[in-house]
Amino acid sequence: MTRYGLIGYPLTHSFSQRYFTEKFIRENIADCRYDLFELPDIHELPNLFNLPGLRGLNVTIPHKQAVLPYLTRLDTSAEKIGAVNVIKFEADGSRTGYNSDYYGFRQSLADWLVALGRTAEGLQALVLGTGGASKAVTVALTDTGITYKYVSRTKTESTFAYEDLQDVIIDYQLIINCSPIGTYPHTDAAPAIPYPLLTDKHLLYDLVYNPAETKFMQLGHERGASTQNGLRMLELQADKAWDIWQQ
Ligand SMILES: NC(=O)c1ccc[n+]([C@@H]2O[C@H](COP(=O)([O-])OP(=O)(O)OC[C@H]3O[C@@H](n4cnc5c(N)ncnc54)[C@H](OP(=O)(O)O)[C@@H]3O)[C@@H](O)[C@H]2O)c1
């Protein structure tokens, strides 16, 4: 039996467990299972290392950074981001950390731009929120050649505050919501950007995927902007995790 799973705390619902369990059935992948391992404390992680057949783990909140000391090495993007959401257990007992959110975002953005007939050239981005997901997004933007500015509720020298956007939003055509605002059940909430100034040149990418059309997307749509939710990123990051485990 080859085993995979998700560590985090708390683990109430899991996209990954459903996704992989359905994949095993759909693709006739025999003798595999994907389990949830609730770990309130990351110090308990080594207890899992001796689980027979364990080949890979996904890592979610609150352990994406805390897991780093338990790994033997990091892949380049995980090292640049400073967070890991995929662990591969190698045959020699070592453990490599990856960040598949990076790959999921980068690939989904590239596909979306192609579908819209747009290119990354000259595009400038606003990244709303400065949490863990935004780190994977900004490293992917840099590697794609897109310059960006963070937007935060806490203004610093290197970030815009939401109140600053009035003057600059016209120059930033790609706007990525990396905050949880608008997630079910708070579906009437949207990041505080000046929506009336959006145009049909703007691209609004929401990492939130539930609901499928967030208020952020809806308000952008009303101004003629193109919009995308986080579902494709989520699927692509899961596919990437699978590829990493099978390499
Ligand atoms: N689609 C995918 O594959 C995928 C992958 C990863 C994450 N996500 C989603 O991305 C979102 C962010 O994830 P995360 O782990 O980075 O979350 P997080 O660390 O909890 O929050 C991200 C940032 O959002 C801002 N924020 C939080 N509460 C806010 C509020 N009430 N009003 C305005 N801004 C607020 C904060 O930045 P400031 O304090 O600087 O304002 C915070 O650092 C979540 O909804 C998550 O589900 C999706």
The ligand as an SDF file (V2000), in Angstrom:
LIG
                    3D

 48 52  0  0  0  0  0  0  0  0999 V2000
   -6.6100   28.5770   -5.0920 N   0  0  0  0  0  0  0  0  0  0  0  0
   -5.6170   28.0210   -4.4470 C   0  0  0  0  0  0  0  0  0  0  0  0
   -5.0110   27.0380   -4.8920 O   0  0  0  0  0  0  0  0  0  0  0  0
   -5.1610   28.6200   -3.1430 C   0  0  0  0  0  0  0  0  0  0  0  0
   -3.9110   28.2960   -2.6070 C   0  0  0  0  0  0  0  0  0  0  0  0
   -3.5140   28.9020   -1.4050 C   0  0  0  0  0  0  0  0  0  0  0  0
   -4.3820   29.7960   -0.7750 C   0  0  0  0  0  0  0  0  0  0  0  0
   -5.6050   30.0810   -1.3280 N   0  0  0  0  0  0  0  0  0  0  0  0
   -6.5200   31.0320   -0.6970 C   0  0  0  0  0  0  0  0  0  0  0  0
   -5.8400   32.2840   -0.6440 O   0  0  0  0  0  0  0  0  0  0  0  0
   -6.3010   33.0360    0.4810 C   0  0  0  0  0  0  0  0  0  0  0  0
   -5.1050   33.5350    1.2680 C   0  0  0  0  0  0  0  0  0  0  0  0
   -4.4110   32.4380    1.8350 O   0  0  0  0  0  0  0  0  0  0  0  0
   -3.3130   32.6780    3.0000 P   0  0  0  0  0  0  0  0  0  0  0  0
   -2.9280   31.3370    3.5000 O   0  0  0  0  0  0  0  0  0  0  0  0
   -2.2380   33.6030    2.5230 O   0  0  0  0  0  0  0  0  0  0  0  0
   -4.2450   33.4000    4.0830 O   0  0  0  0  0  0  0  0  0  0  0  0
   -3.8720   34.3070    5.3400 P   0  0  0  0  0  0  0  0  0  0  0  0
   -2.4160   34.1850    5.6150 O   0  0  0  0  0  0  0  0  0  0  0  0
   -4.8750   33.9820    6.3700 O   0  0  0  0  0  0  0  0  0  0  0  0
   -4.2350   35.7900    4.8310 O   0  0  0  0  0  0  0  0  0  0  0  0
   -3.6060   36.4080    3.7680 C   0  0  0  0  0  0  0  0  0  0  0  0
   -3.5710   37.9110    3.9530 C   0  0  0  0  0  0  0  0  0  0  0  0
   -4.8580   38.4560    3.7040 O   0  0  0  0  0  0  0  0  0  0  0  0
   -4.9470   39.7140    4.3710 C   0  0  0  0  0  0  0  0  0  0  0  0
   -6.1890   39.6970    5.1440 N   0  0  0  0  0  0  0  0  0  0  0  0
   -6.5550   38.7930    6.0970 C   0  0  0  0  0  0  0  0  0  0  0  0
   -7.7450   39.1300    6.6330 N   0  0  0  0  0  0  0  0  0  0  0  0
   -8.1350   40.2650    6.0000 C   0  0  0  0  0  0  0  0  0  0  0  0
   -9.2620   41.1210    6.1360 C   0  0  0  0  0  0  0  0  0  0  0  0
  -10.2460   40.8630    7.0150 N   0  0  0  0  0  0  0  0  0  0  0  0
   -9.3340   42.2090    5.3290 N   0  0  0  0  0  0  0  0  0  0  0  0
   -8.3590   42.4930    4.4170 C   0  0  0  0  0  0  0  0  0  0  0  0
   -7.2490   41.7220    4.2720 N   0  0  0  0  0  0  0  0  0  0  0  0
   -7.1430   40.6290    5.0480 C   0  0  0  0  0  0  0  0  0  0  0  0
   -3.7440   39.8340    5.2840 C   0  0  0  0  0  0  0  0  0  0  0  0
   -2.7650   40.6950    4.6960 O   0  0  0  0  0  0  0  0  0  0  0  0
   -2.5500   42.2030    5.2870 P   0  0  0  0  0  0  0  0  0  0  0  0
   -2.5640   42.0490    6.7820 O   0  0  0  0  0  0  0  0  0  0  0  0
   -1.2210   42.5960    4.7410 O   0  0  0  0  0  0  0  0  0  0  0  0
   -3.6780   43.0420    4.7900 O   0  0  0  0  0  0  0  0  0  0  0  0
   -3.2220   38.4050    5.3300 C   0  0  0  0  0  0  0  0  0  0  0  0
   -1.8540   38.3340    5.5680 O   0  0  0  0  0  0  0  0  0  0  0  0
   -7.2220   32.0760    1.2770 C   0  0  0  0  0  0  0  0  0  0  0  0
   -8.5450   32.3750    0.9570 O   0  0  0  0  0  0  0  0  0  0  0  0
   -6.8460   30.7050    0.7510 C   0  0  0  0  0  0  0  0  0  0  0  0
   -7.9180   29.7840    0.8290 O   0  0  0  0  0  0  0  0  0  0  0  0
   -6.0090   29.5140   -2.5000 C   0  0  0  0  0  0  0  0  0  0  0  0
  1  2  1  0
  2  3  2  0
  2  4  1  0
  4  5  1  0
  4 48  2  0
  5  6  2  0
  6  7  1  0
  7  8  2  0
  8  9  1  0
  8 48  1  0
  9 10  1  0
  9 46  1  0
 10 11  1  0
 11 12  1  0
 11 44  1  0
 12 13  1  0
 13 14  1  0
 14 15  2  0
 14 16  1  0
 14 17  1  0
 17 18  1  0
 18 19  2  0
 18 20  1  0
 18 21  1  0
 21 22  1  0
 22 23  1  0
 23 24  1  0
 23 42  1  0
 24 25  1  0
 25 26  1  0
 25 36  1  0
 26 27  1  0
 26 35  1  0
 27 28  2  0
 28 29  1  0
 29 30  1  0
 29 35  2  0
 30 31  1  0
 30 32  2  0
 32 33  1  0
 33 34  2  0
 34 35  1  0
 36 37  1  0
 36 42  1  0
 37 38  1  0
 38 39  2  0
 38 40  1  0
 38 41  1  0
 42 43  1  0
 44 45  1  0
 44 46  1  0
 46 47  1  0
M  CHG  2   8   1  16  -1
M  END
$$$$
